[in-house]
Amino acid sequence: MTLFTGIDHVQLAAPPESEEKARHFFHTILGMPEIPKPEDLAKRGGVWFDCGGLEVHIGVEEPFSPARKAHPALRVHNLELARERLQEFNWPVKPEQPLNGSPRFYTEDPFGNRIELIER
C-alpha cells in the first residue's frame, strides 16, 4: 500500500514583481484559472493557478534563478491546440521525442523555467 495519493501542487520560482507576467502566461495564454492565495501568504507575492486539479504556484524568489532542467510536466487534452496557442503568442515550442508513446514538447514560462506539456 502506498502512502501517497497524488501531487497537490508544484511551485515555480519567479523574480519579485512578476505576477502580471505570470498571469499573462499561465492564465491568458495557457488558460489556467487563477486561484486566490490565502491572506497570510498573499503578502509574500506570487500567484497561484488551477491546472486541472493540480495547482501551479508561482513563488517569488530573490535572488532568482530559473529551473532550466528540473520541470513540471503538465498533461493536456490536445497537445496540438496547446502548441497552436503558444505559437499564436510567439512563445517558444521545443519539439521532443514521445515519452512511452505520448507526444510532448517543452516551452518555458516568462522567467525561463522549463515546462513540459504532454498528452497521455
N, CA, C and O atoms as a MOPAC input file, in Angstrom:
PM7 MOZYME 1SCF
protein

 N      0.84100 1    -1.18500 1     0.00000 1
 C      0.00000 1     0.00000 1     0.00000 1
 C      0.88100 1     1.24100 1     0.00000 1
 O      1.84600 1     1.33200 1     0.75900 1
 N      0.54000 1     2.19200 1    -0.85700 1
 C      1.30300 1     3.43200 1    -0.90700 1
 C      0.68400 1     4.47700 1     0.01600 1
 O     -0.52900 1     4.51700 1     0.21800 1
 N      1.52400 1     5.29400 1     0.55100 1
 C      1.08800 1     6.36300 1     1.43800 1
 C      0.57200 1     7.57100 1     0.64600 1
 O     -0.21700 1     8.36500 1     1.16000 1
 N      1.01900 1     7.70200 1    -0.59900 1
 C      0.73700 1     8.90600 1    -1.38200 1
 C     -0.48300 1     8.74200 1    -2.26700 1
 O     -0.75700 1     7.65200 1    -2.77000 1
 N     -1.21100 1     9.82900 1    -2.45400 1
 C     -2.41100 1     9.81100 1    -3.29100 1
 C     -2.26400 1    10.66700 1    -4.54500 1
 O     -3.12500 1    10.61100 1    -5.42300 1
 N     -1.21500 1    11.44600 1    -4.65000 1
 C     -1.00900 1    12.29600 1    -5.81900 1
 C     -0.19900 1    13.52100 1    -5.46600 1
 O      0.30700 1    13.66200 1    -4.35200 1
 N     -0.09100 1    14.39900 1    -6.43700 1
 C      0.62600 1    15.66600 1    -6.23600 1
 C     -0.41000 1    16.76900 1    -6.08300 1
 O     -1.31700 1    16.89400 1    -6.90600 1
 N     -0.27900 1    17.55700 1    -5.04300 1
 C     -1.19700 1    18.65800 1    -4.76400 1
 C     -0.85400 1    19.89000 1    -5.59800 1
 O     -1.72500 1    20.49500 1    -6.22300 1
 N      0.43100 1    20.25300 1    -5.59700 1
 C      0.85100 1    21.42800 1    -6.36700 1
 C      2.33200 1    21.33600 1    -6.70000 1
 O      3.08700 1    20.57700 1    -6.09100 1
 N      2.71700 1    22.12700 1    -7.67900 1
 C      4.13200 1    22.34200 1    -7.98300 1
 C      4.37400 1    23.83400 1    -7.83900 1
 O      3.48600 1    24.64900 1    -8.08700 1
 N      5.57100 1    24.17500 1    -7.43900 1
 C      5.91400 1    25.59100 1    -7.32500 1
 C      7.06900 1    25.89500 1    -8.25300 1
 O      8.06200 1    25.16800 1    -8.30800 1
 N      6.91300 1    26.99200 1    -8.98300 1
 C      7.96700 1    27.51500 1    -9.83600 1
 C      8.38200 1    28.86600 1    -9.28300 1
 O      7.54700 1    29.63200 1    -8.80300 1
 N      9.65900 1    29.15400 1    -9.35100 1
 C     10.15600 1    30.42800 1    -8.84000 1
 C     10.06300 1    31.50600 1    -9.91500 1
 O     10.10400 1    31.23400 1   -11.11400 1
 N      9.93600 1    32.73500 1    -9.43600 1
 C      9.87700 1    33.90200 1   -10.31100 1
 C     10.52200 1    35.07500 1    -9.57600 1
 O     10.58800 1    35.08800 1    -8.34700 1
 N     10.99100 1    36.05400 1   -10.33500 1
 C     11.57300 1    37.23100 1    -9.67700 1
 C     10.49600 1    38.10400 1    -9.03500 1
 O      9.31800 1    37.97400 1    -9.36700 1
 N     10.88300 1    38.98000 1    -8.13000 1
 C      9.91900 1    39.88400 1    -7.49700 1
 C      9.14600 1    40.70600 1    -8.53500 1
 O      9.66400 1    41.03800 1    -9.60100 1
 N      7.90400 1    41.02200 1    -8.19400 1
 C      7.02800 1    41.87100 1    -9.00200 1
 C      6.79800 1    41.31400 1   -10.40700 1
 O      6.77300 1    42.06200 1   -11.38500 1
 N      6.63100 1    40.00200 1   -10.49500 1
 C      6.42700 1    39.36100 1   -11.79500 1
 C      5.03600 1    38.75200 1   -11.94300 1
 O      4.79700 1    37.97300 1   -12.86600 1
 N      4.13600 1    39.09400 1   -11.06000 1
 C      2.80800 1    38.48600 1   -11.05700 1
 C      2.05100 1    38.71000 1   -12.37100 1
 O      1.38900 1    37.79600 1   -12.86300 1
 N      2.14400 1    39.90400 1   -12.93700 1
 C      1.41300 1    40.17300 1   -14.18600 1
 C      1.96000 1    39.34500 1   -15.34600 1
 O      1.18900 1    38.88400 1   -16.18700 1
 N      3.25900 1    39.15400 1   -15.40400 1
 C      3.83600 1    38.29300 1   -16.44000 1
 C      3.37000 1    36.85100 1   -16.25200 1
 O      3.08300 1    36.15000 1   -17.22200 1
 N      3.29800 1    36.42100 1   -14.99900 1
 C      2.81500 1    35.05900 1   -14.70900 1
 C      1.35500 1    34.92900 1   -15.12500 1
 O      0.97300 1    33.92400 1   -15.72500 1
 N      0.53900 1    35.92400 1   -14.81800 1
 C     -0.87600 1    35.88200 1   -15.20800 1
 C     -1.02000 1    35.83300 1   -16.72900 1
 O     -1.85700 1    35.10000 1   -17.25500 1
 N     -0.21400 1    36.60500 1   -17.41900 1
 C     -0.29100 1    36.61100 1   -18.88800 1
 C      0.00500 1    35.21900 1   -19.44300 1
 O     -0.71400 1    34.73400 1   -20.31700 1
 N      1.04600 1    34.58300 1   -18.94500 1
 C      1.42900 1    33.26700 1   -19.46300 1
 C      0.46800 1    32.16900 1   -19.01200 1
 O     -0.11800 1    31.48000 1   -19.84800 1
 N      0.30300 1    32.00100 1   -17.71400 1
 C     -0.45800 1    30.86900 1   -17.21000 1
 C     -1.96800 1    31.02500 1   -17.40600 1
 O     -2.66100 1    30.03600 1   -17.64500 1
 N     -2.48400 1    32.24400 1   -17.30800 1
 C     -3.92900 1    32.43900 1   -17.47100 1
 C     -4.29000 1    32.79600 1   -18.91200 1
 O     -5.07700 1    32.09300 1   -19.54600 1
 N     -3.72400 1    33.87900 1   -19.42800 1
 C     -4.11600 1    34.34600 1   -20.75700 1
 C     -3.71100 1    33.36600 1   -21.85100 1
 O     -4.52400 1    33.03900 1   -22.71500 1
 N     -2.48000 1    32.89700 1   -21.82600 1
 C     -2.00900 1    32.00400 1   -22.89200 1
 C     -2.44700 1    30.56400 1   -22.64900 1
 O     -3.04700 1    29.94900 1   -23.53000 1
 N     -2.15900 1    30.01700 1   -21.47600 1
 C     -2.46600 1    28.60800 1   -21.21100 1
 C     -3.90000 1    28.37000 1   -20.72400 1
 O     -4.38400 1    27.23900 1   -20.76100 1
 N     -4.57200 1    29.41500 1   -20.27500 1
 C     -5.97400 1    29.27700 1   -19.87500 1
 C     -6.21800 1    28.72900 1   -18.48800 1
 O     -7.32200 1    28.26500 1   -18.20300 1
 N     -5.22300 1    28.76700 1   -17.60900 1
 C     -5.40900 1    28.27200 1   -16.24000 1
 C     -6.10100 1    29.34200 1   -15.39900 1
 O     -5.66000 1    30.49100 1   -15.38200 1
 N     -7.18100 1    28.98000 1   -14.69900 1
 C     -7.82100 1    29.94800 1   -13.81200 1
 C     -6.90600 1    30.29000 1   -12.62300 1
 O     -6.20400 1    29.43300 1   -12.08700 1
 N     -6.94100 1    31.55100 1   -12.23800 1
 C     -6.16800 1    31.96200 1   -11.06600 1
 C     -6.89700 1    31.53700 1    -9.80200 1
 O     -8.12400 1    31.60300 1    -9.72700 1
 N     -6.13100 1    31.10000 1    -8.81000 1
 C     -6.66200 1    30.70800 1    -7.50500 1
 C     -6.23900 1    31.78300 1    -6.50000 1
 O     -5.06300 1    32.14200 1    -6.44800 1
 N     -7.17400 1    32.29900 1    -5.70600 1
 C     -6.76900 1    33.27500 1    -4.68800 1
 C     -5.81000 1    32.63300 1    -3.68500 1
 O     -6.03500 1    31.51500 1    -3.22200 1
 N     -4.75100 1    33.34800 1    -3.36300 1
 C     -3.82300 1    32.86900 1    -2.33000 1
 C     -4.40400 1    33.15600 1    -0.95500 1
 O     -5.10000 1    34.15600 1    -0.77400 1
 N     -4.13300 1    32.30400 1     0.00500 1
 C     -4.55900 1    32.59800 1     1.37200 1
 C     -3.98600 1    33.94800 1     1.81900 1
 O     -2.86800 1    34.31400 1     1.45600 1
 N     -4.76300 1    34.66500 1     2.60200 1
 C     -4.39000 1    36.01900 1     3.01600 1
 C     -2.99200 1    36.09900 1     3.62400 1
 O     -2.22900 1    37.01500 1     3.31700 1
 N     -2.66200 1    35.14600 1     4.48000 1
 C     -1.36400 1    35.19700 1     5.15200 1
 C     -0.20100 1    34.93300 1     4.19100 1
 O      0.93600 1    35.28500 1     4.50500 1
 N     -0.45600 1    34.32300 1     3.03100 1
 C      0.60500 1    34.06900 1     2.05300 1
 C      0.64400 1    35.11800 1     0.94800 1
 O      1.67500 1    35.29000 1     0.29700 1
 N     -0.45800 1    35.81600 1     0.73100 1
 C     -0.54900 1    36.79600 1    -0.34700 1
 C      0.49200 1    37.91100 1    -0.20000 1
 O      0.98200 1    38.44100 1    -1.19700 1
 N      0.82200 1    38.26200 1     1.03000 1
 C      1.77900 1    39.36000 1     1.25800 1
 C      3.18600 1    39.01600 1     0.77100 1
 O      4.02200 1    39.90500 1     0.61000 1
 N      3.45200 1    37.72600 1     0.53800 1
 C      4.77300 1    37.30500 1     0.04400 1
 C      4.93500 1    37.51500 1    -1.45500 1
 O      6.04000 1    37.39800 1    -1.98500 1
 N      3.83700 1    37.82700 1    -2.13900 1
 C      3.87800 1    37.95400 1    -3.59100 1
 C      3.63000 1    36.60800 1    -4.24400 1
 O      3.38000 1    35.61000 1    -3.56800 1
 N      3.70100 1    36.59400 1    -5.55000 1
 C      3.44600 1    35.37500 1    -6.29100 1
 C      1.97500 1    35.23200 1    -6.63400 1
 O      1.15200 1    36.06700 1    -6.25800 1
 N      1.65400 1    34.16900 1    -7.35000 1
 C      0.29000 1    33.94100 1    -7.81600 1
 C      0.10000 1    32.43800 1    -8.03400 1
 O      1.04600 1    31.72500 1    -8.37200 1
 N     -1.14500 1    31.96400 1    -7.83300 1
 C     -1.44300 1    30.53800 1    -7.96700 1
 C     -2.46300 1    30.30800 1    -9.07700 1
 O     -3.29800 1    31.16600 1    -9.36100 1
 N     -2.37700 1    29.11500 1    -9.70700 1
 C     -3.27800 1    28.75600 1   -10.79900 1
 C     -3.75900 1    27.31700 1   -10.64100 1
 O     -3.07200 1    26.47700 1   -10.06000 1
 N     -4.95900 1    27.04900 1   -11.17300 1
 C     -5.51600 1    25.69800 1   -11.19400 1
 C     -5.16900 1    25.05000 1   -12.52800 1
 O     -5.41200 1    25.62300 1   -13.59000 1
 N     -4.60500 1    23.86500 1   -12.46300 1
 C     -4.20400 1    23.12000 1   -13.65600 1
 C     -4.89800 1    21.76100 1   -13.63400 1
 O     -4.24200 1    20.72800 1   -13.49600 1
 N     -6.23000 1    21.76300 1   -13.77100 1
 C     -6.97800 1    20.51900 1   -13.80600 1
 C     -6.90700 1    19.71500 1   -12.53200 1
 O     -6.76900 1    18.49200 1   -12.58000 1
 N     -6.99600 1    20.37100 1   -11.39600 1
 C     -6.94300 1    19.67700 1   -10.11600 1
 C     -5.57600 1    19.71400 1    -9.46000 1
 O     -5.45700 1    19.45600 1    -8.26200 1
 N     -4.56600 1    20.02400 1   -10.21100 1
 C     -3.21300 1    20.23800 1    -9.69100 1
 C     -3.02100 1    21.75600 1    -9.65800 1
 O     -3.43800 1    22.45400 1   -10.58200 1
 N     -2.40300 1    22.25600 1    -8.62000 1
 C     -2.15600 1    23.69500 1    -8.55100 1
 C     -0.72800 1    24.00500 1    -8.98400 1
 O      0.20700 1    23.26200 1    -8.68200 1
 N     -0.58100 1    25.11400 1    -9.69300 1
 C      0.73300 1    25.63000 1   -10.07000 1
 C      0.91600 1    26.92400 1    -9.28500 1
 O      0.18500 1    27.89300 1    -9.48600 1
 N      1.89600 1    26.92800 1    -8.39300 1
 C      2.18100 1    28.10700 1    -7.57000 1
 C      3.41100 1    28.80100 1    -8.13700 1
 O      4.44200 1    28.16900 1    -8.36500 1
 N      3.29600 1    30.09100 1    -8.35900 1
 C      4.43600 1    30.89300 1    -8.77700 1
 C      4.85300 1    31.67800 1    -7.54300 1
 O      4.12000 1    32.54100 1    -7.06000 1
 N      6.04800 1    31.36500 1    -7.03900 1
 C      6.53900 1    31.98500 1    -5.82300 1
 C      7.71100 1    32.90700 1    -6.09600 1
 O      8.56300 1    32.61900 1    -6.93600 1
 N      7.74600 1    34.00600 1    -5.38400 1
 C      8.82100 1    34.98100 1    -5.53500 1
 C     10.07600 1    34.46500 1    -4.85700 1
 O     10.03600 1    33.99900 1    -3.71800 1
 N     11.17900 1    34.55200 1    -5.56200 1
 C     12.46500 1    34.11600 1    -5.02400 1
 C     13.52900 1    35.15600 1    -5.37400 1
 O     13.64900 1    35.59100 1    -6.52000 1
 N     14.29400 1    35.54000 1    -4.35500 1
 C     15.35900 1    36.51400 1    -4.58400 1
 C     16.59300 1    36.09000 1    -3.81100 1
 O     16.51200 1    35.94200 1    -2.59200 1
 N     17.72300 1    35.88900 1    -4.45500 1
 C     17.91200 1    36.09900 1    -5.89400 1
 C     17.22700 1    34.98800 1    -6.68700 1
 O     17.10100 1    33.85700 1    -6.21600 1
 N     16.79300 1    35.32600 1    -7.88200 1
 C     16.06100 1    34.39700 1    -8.73200 1
 C     16.99100 1    33.71100 1    -9.72200 1
 O     17.88700 1    34.33400 1   -10.29200 1
 N     16.76400 1    32.43000 1    -9.91300 1
 C     17.47900 1    31.64900 1   -10.92200 1
 C     16.48900 1    30.64800 1   -11.51200 1
 O     15.93400 1    29.83700 1   -10.77100 1
 N     16.25000 1    30.68000 1   -12.82700 1
 C     15.25700 1    29.78300 1   -13.41300 1
 C     15.69100 1    28.31900 1   -13.38400 1
 O     16.88100 1    28.00700 1   -13.41100 1
 N     14.70400 1    27.43600 1   -13.32800 1
 C     14.94600 1    25.99300 1   -13.40300 1
 C     15.00700 1    25.61600 1   -14.88500 1
 O     13.97700 1    25.57600 1   -15.55800 1
 N     16.17800 1    25.34700 1   -15.37700 1
 C     16.35800 1    25.04700 1   -16.80600 1
 C     16.27200 1    23.55600 1   -17.10800 1
 O     15.97800 1    23.18100 1   -18.24300 1
 N     16.52200 1    22.70100 1   -16.12800 1
 C     16.45100 1    21.25200 1   -16.31400 1
 C     15.25500 1    20.66900 1   -15.55600 1
 O     14.40600 1    20.00700 1   -16.15400 1
 N     15.18700 1    20.91000 1   -14.25600 1
 C     14.04200 1    20.43700 1   -13.46900 1
 C     12.79000 1    21.13800 1   -13.99200 1
 O     12.83100 1    22.31500 1   -14.34800 1
 N     11.67000 1    20.39800 1   -14.03600 1
 C     10.46900 1    20.98300 1   -14.62300 1
 C      9.22200 1    20.19400 1   -14.24900 1
 O      9.29900 1    19.00800 1   -13.93000 1
 N      8.06400 1    20.86600 1   -14.29100 1
 C      6.81100 1    20.12600 1   -14.20400 1
 C      6.43100 1    19.64300 1   -15.60100 1
 O      6.75200 1    20.29700 1   -16.59300 1
 N      5.75900 1    18.52000 1   -15.68000 1
 C      5.18300 1    18.03500 1   -16.93400 1
 C      3.67100 1    18.14900 1   -16.77200 1
 O      3.07600 1    17.44000 1   -15.96000 1
 N      3.05600 1    19.02900 1   -17.53400 1
 C      1.63300 1    19.29900 1   -17.41700 1
 C      0.87800 1    18.53200 1   -18.49500 1
 O      1.18600 1    18.65500 1   -19.68000 1
 N     -0.11000 1    17.74200 1   -18.08500 1
 C     -0.90400 1    16.97000 1   -19.04000 1
 C     -1.93700 1    17.86700 1   -19.71400 1
 O     -2.56400 1    18.71000 1   -19.07200 1
 N     -2.09900 1    17.67000 1   -21.01300 1
 C     -3.09700 1    18.40500 1   -21.78500 1
 C     -3.98400 1    17.40900 1   -22.52900 1
 O     -3.58300 1    16.27300 1   -22.78200 1
 N     -5.18900 1    17.85100 1   -22.87400 1
 C     -6.10700 1    17.01100 1   -23.64800 1
 C     -5.76400 1    17.03900 1   -25.12900 1
 O     -5.99700 1    16.06500 1   -25.84600 1
 N     -5.20700 1    18.16200 1   -25.58900 1
 C     -4.93800 1    18.34600 1   -27.00900 1
 C     -3.61100 1    19.07400 1   -27.16000 1
 O     -3.55400 1    20.29800 1   -27.04700 1
 N     -2.54900 1    18.32600 1   -27.41400 1
 C     -1.21500 1    18.91000 1   -27.49400 1
 C     -1.09100 1    19.87900 1   -28.66400 1
 O     -0.43000 1    20.91100 1   -28.55000 1
 N     -1.72100 1    19.55100 1   -29.78500 1
 C     -1.64100 1    20.44300 1   -30.94400 1
 C     -2.30400 1    21.78600 1   -30.67200 1
 O     -1.80100 1    22.82600 1   -31.09800 1
 N     -3.42400 1    21.76800 1   -29.96700 1
 C     -4.09100 1    23.01300 1   -29.60100 1
 C     -3.20800 1    23.83500 1   -28.66400 1
 O     -3.13500 1    25.05700 1   -28.79500 1
 N     -2.54200 1    23.17600 1   -27.72700 1
 C     -1.62100 1    23.87300 1   -26.82400 1
 C     -0.47100 1    24.48600 1   -27.61300 1
 O     -0.07200 1    25.62100 1   -27.35200 1
 N      0.06600 1    23.73500 1   -28.58400 1
 C      1.15500 1    24.24000 1   -29.43200 1
 C      0.69300 1    25.47100 1   -30.21000 1
 O      1.38900 1    26.48500 1   -30.25700 1
 N     -0.49300 1    25.37000 1   -30.82100 1
 C     -1.03600 1    26.49500 1   -31.59300 1
 C     -1.23100 1    27.72200 1   -30.71300 1
 O     -0.94300 1    28.84500 1   -31.12600 1
 N     -1.71700 1    27.50100 1   -29.51100 1
 C     -1.96200 1    28.61400 1   -28.58500 1
 C     -0.65200 1    29.32400 1   -28.23100 1
 O     -0.58300 1    30.55400 1   -28.23900 1
 N      0.37400 1    28.55100 1   -27.92500 1
 C      1.68100 1    29.14400 1   -27.61100 1
 C      2.25000 1    29.87700 1   -28.82400 1
 O      2.78400 1    30.97700 1   -28.68600 1
 N      2.14100 1    29.28300 1   -29.99800 1
 C      2.68300 1    29.91000 1   -31.20500 1
 C      1.91700 1    31.17800 1   -31.56700 1
 O      2.49300 1    32.12000 1   -32.11200 1
 N      0.62600 1    31.20300 1   -31.26700 1
 C     -0.18400 1    32.40200 1   -31.50000 1
 C      0.38000 1    33.59900 1   -30.73200 1
 O      0.28600 1    34.74000 1   -31.18500 1
 N      0.95700 1    33.32600 1   -29.57900 1
 C      1.55200 1    34.37400 1   -28.75300 1
 C      3.06800 1    34.45800 1   -28.93100 1
 O      3.75900 1    35.08500 1   -28.12800 1
 N      3.58200 1    33.82000 1   -29.99300 1
 C      5.02400 1    33.80800 1   -30.29100 1
 C      5.85200 1    33.26600 1   -29.13100 1
 O      6.93700 1    33.76500 1   -28.83400 1
 N      5.31400 1    32.23300 1   -28.48200 1
 C      6.00400 1    31.61300 1   -27.35900 1
 C      6.82400 1    30.43600 1   -27.87000 1
 O      6.38500 1    29.75600 1   -28.79700 1
 N      7.99500 1    30.17100 1   -27.30300 1
 C      8.83000 1    29.07600 1   -27.80200 1
 C      8.21000 1    27.70100 1   -27.58600 1
 O      7.64300 1    27.41900 1   -26.53000 1
 N      8.32700 1    26.86000 1   -28.59100 1
 C      7.89700 1    25.46800 1   -28.52900 1
 C      9.08100 1    24.64200 1   -29.00200 1
 O      9.53500 1    24.79200 1   -30.13700 1
 N      9.58200 1    23.77200 1   -28.13700 1
 C     10.75300 1    22.95400 1   -28.45600 1
 C     10.32100 1    21.49900 1   -28.58000 1
 O      9.98600 1    20.86600 1   -27.57900 1
 N     10.32500 1    20.95800 1   -29.80600 1
 C      9.89300 1    19.56900 1   -30.00300 1
 C     10.73300 1    18.59500 1   -29.18000 1
 O     11.90300 1    18.84000 1   -28.88800 1
 N     10.10100 1    17.48900 1   -28.82000 1
 C     10.77800 1    16.43800 1   -28.05400 1
 C     10.22400 1    15.10100 1   -28.50800 1
 O      9.07900 1    15.01500 1   -28.95200 1
 N     11.03500 1    14.05800 1   -28.39700 1
 C     10.59200 1    12.71200 1   -28.74300 1
 C      9.46600 1    12.28400 1   -27.80000 1
 O      9.45300 1    12.67100 1   -26.63100 1
 N      8.51400 1    11.47800 1   -28.31100 1
 C      7.44700 1    10.98600 1   -27.43000 1
 C      8.02400 1    10.22500 1   -26.23400 1
 O      9.10100 1     9.63500 1   -26.31600 1
 N      7.29400 1    10.25100 1   -25.13700 1
 C      7.67200 1     9.53600 1   -23.92500 1
 C      6.70900 1     8.36300 1   -23.76600 1
 O      5.52600 1     8.56000 1   -23.48900 1
 N      7.21100 1     7.15200 1   -23.94000 1
 C      6.36600 1     5.94700 1   -23.88500 1
 C      5.14800 1     6.08000 1   -24.79600 1
 O      4.04200 1     5.68100 1   -24.43200 1
 N      5.36600 1     6.64500 1   -25.98500 1
 C      4.29700 1     6.79300 1   -26.96800 1
 C      3.45800 1     8.04400 1   -26.81500 1
 O      2.57100 1     8.28700 1   -27.63400 1
 N      3.70900 1     8.84600 1   -25.79200 1
 C      2.92300 1    10.06600 1   -25.56900 1
 C      3.63300 1    11.27200 1   -26.16700 1
 O      4.77600 1    11.55800 1   -25.81200 1
 N      2.95900 1    11.98500 1   -27.07600 1
 C      3.57900 1    13.17100 1   -27.66100 1
 C      3.77700 1    14.26100 1   -26.61200 1
 O      2.99100 1    14.38900 1   -25.67300 1
 N      4.83400 1    15.03800 1   -26.78900 1
 C      5.15100 1    16.08800 1   -25.82200 1
 C      6.05400 1    17.12900 1   -26.47100 1
 O      6.62400 1    16.90300 1   -27.53800 1
 N      6.17100 1    18.27000 1   -25.80600 1
 C      7.15100 1    19.28700 1   -26.18000 1
 C      7.45900 1    20.12600 1   -24.94500 1
 O      6.77300 1    20.04700 1   -23.92600 1
 N      8.50600 1    20.92800 1   -25.06600 1
 C      8.90300 1    21.82900 1   -23.98500 1
 C      8.63000 1    23.26700 1   -24.38700 1
 O      8.66100 1    23.62100 1   -25.56500 1
 N      8.36500 1    24.07300 1   -23.39400 1
 C      8.30600 1    25.51800 1   -23.54100 1
 C      8.93700 1    26.08300 1   -22.27200 1
 O      9.55100 1    25.34700 1   -21.50000 1
 N      8.78900 1    27.35700 1   -22.06200 1
 C      9.27800 1    27.96000 1   -20.81600 1
 C      8.33800 1    29.07200 1   -20.41000 1
 O      7.65800 1    29.67100 1   -21.24400 1
 N      8.31000 1    29.33800 1   -19.12300 1
 C      7.47900 1    30.43400 1   -18.65000 1
 C      8.21700 1    31.75100 1   -18.89700 1
 O      9.34200 1    31.72600 1   -19.39700 1
 N      7.62700 1    32.89000 1   -18.56500 1
 C      8.28100 1    34.17300 1   -18.84200 1
 C      9.59500 1    34.37800 1   -18.09100 1
 O     10.33300 1    35.32200 1   -18.37200 1
 N      9.88700 1    33.49100 1   -17.13700 1
 C     11.06800 1    33.65600 1   -16.30000 1
 C     12.18000 1    32.67500 1   -16.65800 1
 O     13.23600 1    32.67000 1   -16.02600 1
 N     11.94000 1    31.84000 1   -17.68000 1
 C     12.95100 1    30.89200 1   -18.12100 1
 C     12.85900 1    29.51600 1   -17.49300 1
 O     13.72300 1    28.67300 1   -17.73600 1
 N     11.81500 1    29.26200 1   -16.67800 1
 C     11.62000 1    27.93900 1   -16.10800 1
 C     11.12500 1    26.98300 1   -17.19600 1
 O     10.19700 1    27.30600 1   -17.93700 1
 N     11.74200 1    25.81900 1   -17.28700 1
 C     11.36100 1    24.80800 1   -18.27100 1
 C     10.01300 1    24.17900 1   -17.89900 1
 O      9.76600 1    23.86200 1   -16.73500 1
 N      9.14700 1    24.00500 1   -18.90300 1
 C      7.83800 1    23.38700 1   -18.70300 1
 C      7.59800 1    22.39900 1   -19.83900 1
 O      7.76600 1    22.72100 1   -21.01600 1
 N      7.20200 1    21.19300 1   -19.45700 1
 C      6.86600 1    20.16300 1   -20.44100 1
 C      5.35200 1    20.07100 1   -20.54400 1
 O      4.65700 1    20.09000 1   -19.52800 1
 N      4.83400 1    19.97300 1   -21.77000 1
 C      3.43200 1    19.70000 1   -21.99900 1
 C      3.35900 1    18.33800 1   -22.66000 1
 O      4.08300 1    18.07500 1   -23.62000 1
 N      2.49300 1    17.46900 1   -22.15700 1
 C      2.40700 1    16.10100 1   -22.63500 1
 C      0.95000 1    15.67200 1   -22.74600 1
 O      0.12400 1    16.03200 1   -21.90700 1
 N      0.63800 1    14.89800 1   -23.79000 1
 C     -0.70000 1    14.36200 1   -23.98200 1
 C     -0.66000 1    12.85400 1   -23.77800 1
 O     -0.01700 1    12.13800 1   -24.54600 1
 N     -1.33900 1    12.37300 1   -22.75200 1
 C     -1.37600 1    10.92500 1   -22.45800 1
 C     -2.70100 1    10.34100 1   -22.89300 1
 O     -2.93000 1     9.14200 1   -22.73300 1

